[in-house]
Amino acid sequence: MTPEEMGSRLLYRDGLMLIIDKPAGLAVHRGPKGGPSLEDWFDALRFGLPRLPALAHRLDKETSGCLVLGRHRKALADLSLLFRHGRVGKTYWAVVEGGPQAAEGRIDLPLGRLDDTRGWWMKHDPGGLPSATTWKVLGRSTGLTWLALEPLTGRTHQLRVHCAAMGFPIVGDNIYGSAPRKGGPGLHLHAREISVPLYKNRPPIRVTAPVPPHMRERLTACGWQGEPHAVPASADQ
């Protein structure tokens, strides 16, 4: 990815915050084994400020969509508090194998670490941390369901583990689902929309990320009709 390509993924910008469309398959920060990460391109997102922007939250390497960055220390601290206290609204789109029979529902399954050898891999653990997700069916196809998922808590891999534990794993999930370790269709999980109440006397900033190419075929099969024409959200001062 070139600096220009990173700049083209900008969805929203103001004096405190950036929201970018994170590509699937790129880690947000360097792991213990190194390798490329989204942070490598943050210099292209300074827009004249002396400091690089910084991550206000995280997305899995294979998850695409809305990712929030703070533009300086105070903004980052304010954003981190909003995420920590559950005040940021997050809606994910997923295509799952099979799917629930009902039109909507809620998953309440506590989560814990799978084991010490598996890093951040998680599992349903009755003694783990409380974890809740709401879901709504947006469309169906043969053997597939298109869901809108809203995590009410922010546990690692929460949506992936919750869907798999309920019997409808996310398409392309090679950890909790049936996808092969290599050569699968790619994880069909996308951070579609985010709502950030950053300013006290203004409505929350609501931003939508376009559907990534690898999800379009199955979403279309489930009834998705493509992206409406939209003007990019920007409030740069």
C-alpha positions, 0 to 999 in steps of 0.5 A: 500500500502506498501513502496515497492508497492509505490516504484514499481509505480515509472516511472521516477527518476532523481536528481530533479524530480520523476514521479509516477503512482498514483493509482485511488481512493487515494487522493494525500494529506489529506483533511479536513476530514483526511484519507489516502493519497498518501503523507503518503508513500512519505518517501519511495520515498526519495532515500537518500535525507533528505527531502520528495518529494512534489507534483508539481501538483494535480490529482483528487482522482479517477484519475490515472496516471502520477504525478510529484513530486519535490525532493527538494525546488528549484526543486519544485519551478521550476516545479511549474512555469512550470505547472503554465505557461502551459509548461508541456504537459499533455495527458489523456485517457478517456472512455466516454458515447456516444461520439462526432461525429467528429474525433477531436475538442476543448472545450472552456467553462469557469468554475466556482465553483458550489456553496459554499457548494460543495467544489471543484465541478465545472460547466460551468459558462459564467462568470468563468475562461477561460478553454480549452481542445482539444480532439481526438478520439482514438477508438469507441465501442457501446455506448462508445468512447475512447478519448485522452484529452489535457487540455490547462488550469488547472482548477479543474475537467476541463476534467470531466466538459467539457466532461459532458457539451458536452454531453459525460460524462466520464464513472464512473463519479459520480459527473458530469456523470450518475454513481451511488454514490457508486458501479460504474465502477470507473472513466475512466480517466487516466493521460496517458502521461506527458512531462516536459521541466525541463532542458534547453539543453535537450529535455522534459522528456516524461513519460507514465503511464500504463493503470489501471486494471479498464479501460482495459475492456472498452478500449479493446472494443474501440480498445486498443491492450494492452501495448507495451513493454517499458523500464522504464524511468530513468535518476538518476545521 
